[in-house]
Amino acid sequence: MAGFTVCAGAKADFRLCNKTNSRIGVSIGYKEKDTWSTEGWWNVPANSCETILRGALSSRFYYVYAIDYDRGGEWNGKAYMCTRDKEFTIRGIEDCLARGYDRSGFFEIDTGEQGSWTVQLTEPTAKAAQQSHAPSESGERPAAANAGVAPGGSVQ
């Protein structure tokens, strides 16, 4: 649907900025030690930012799935994880439907092991620049080949 921009930030947090004219809902996926988790929803007003995770980042890879409440559509990718309609924290990314959850495609953010990171979700008019990541055989990352957003994504 729309694009995204990512950049390292000055403060030690994982932040998301909504650079659109719509209200959006954001969920995030990450691995802590040996357990994958997904959390949501953060409601981010148009043209504003929200801190999603506070403190220094503990993982290199984070995954984001967001929906546009006003115009419909989503920012998604091919890293499938569990979500639900209401506020959630879900441990594990396997068997989402069998466990009563929705299965949503998240796009991958490679923080390069920085201590903080900011993701900027943009309007669909932004130019596309997607990164492709093959799944890790060691199970370090969920299957996420070419996990980005639809055309309109950009990475800085």
N, C-alpha and C positions, 0 to 999 in steps of 0.2 A: 504494500500500500504506500508507505512513505519511507523516508530515508532516516538514517541515523549517522551521527558523527560521534567519535570517541576521542578523548584526549586525556592526558594525565592532568590531575588537578594539584593544587597547592596544599590542600587540607587532606588529612588521612581519613578518607571516607569513600564509599561508592555512592556517587550521586547520579541522578538522572534529571536532565533538563528537557522540558516539553517546549519545543520551539514552534509549535503549531498554534492555530487559533481554536483548537478543540480541547475539551477535557479528555484525559486519557487515564486508563487503569494499567498498572505495571505489576508484573510478577517477575521473580528472579529465581534462578537455580544455581546451586553451587555445591561443592564437595568439601565437607569438613571431616578430616581424618579419612575414614573409610566409608562414610555415609553421604549419599546424595540427598539434598533437601531442596524443596521449592517453597517459596513464600509469596503471598500476595494478599490483598491488593493494596497498592499505594495509589491513591487518587491524586493526580497531578493536574492542577488547573492550567489553562492555556498560558503560554509564555511565562512559565515559572519553573523552578527547580525544586527537587526534593531529595533529601538524604535517604538512601535506601538501606545501606549498612553503615554503621558508625564505627570509627576506629580504623587502624591499619588493616589492609586486605590480607587475608590468610591464604588465598588461592591465586593461581595465575589466571584460570579460566572461570568466567562467570557467564551466565546465560540469561537472556531477557526475552520476555514475551509481553507485548503491550497491545491494548485495544483502544480504539477511538470511540468514545462514548457518544459523541455528537454526530459524526458523519459515517460511522461504521468503518470497518476495515481493521487491520491489525499489522503490527510489526512482528514478524515471525521468522522461523528458520526450520532446520531439519534435525535439531537436537530435541527429541521428544521426551517430555517430562510430564508429571502429573500436576493438574490444577483443579480448581472447582470454582463455582460461581461466587461463593461467599468468601470472606476472609479465611486464609488457610496457612498452615505450616504442615507440609507433608514430607515424611521421611521415606526415602526410596523413590526410584523412578521407574520401577518395573511394574508390570501388570496393572497399570492405572485403571483401566476400565473394569477389570475383575474386582478391584478394591473399591469401586464406587466413585472413582474420580474421572475427570475429563483428561484427555491426552492432548497436549498442546505442543506445537513446534516452537522452540526457542532459538534465537540467534546467538551465536557465540561472541564473547568479548575476550580477547587475549590482552590482558593487562601488562604483559611482559614482566610480571612480578613487581610492578610498581606498588607503592604503599597506598596510593589513592587513585581514583579514576572517576571520570565524568563521562556519561553517555548523553548525547543530545539527539533526541528524536525530532526529525524535521519534516516539513511538508514534502509531498511527492515530487516537487519540481527540482529537488536537489539532484546532482549528477551521480550516477551509479559508480561505485568502486567497491567491489566485494572481495573478501578474502576467502580462500577455500582451505579447510582443514580436514584432513583424512582422520577417521576414527583411530584411536590408539589401540593397539592390540593388548596393551597391558591393562585396559579397563580404566585408565586414568580419566578419560573423557567419554561422554555418551556419544553414540553414533551421530556425527554432525558434519558429514561431508558437505561442503559449500553452505555452511550455516550462516546465512546473512538474511537480509530482508529482500523483498521484491525490488526490482529496479527503482532506484531512487536513494539507495543507501550510499553513504560515503564514510570513509575512515580517515581520520587525521592523526 
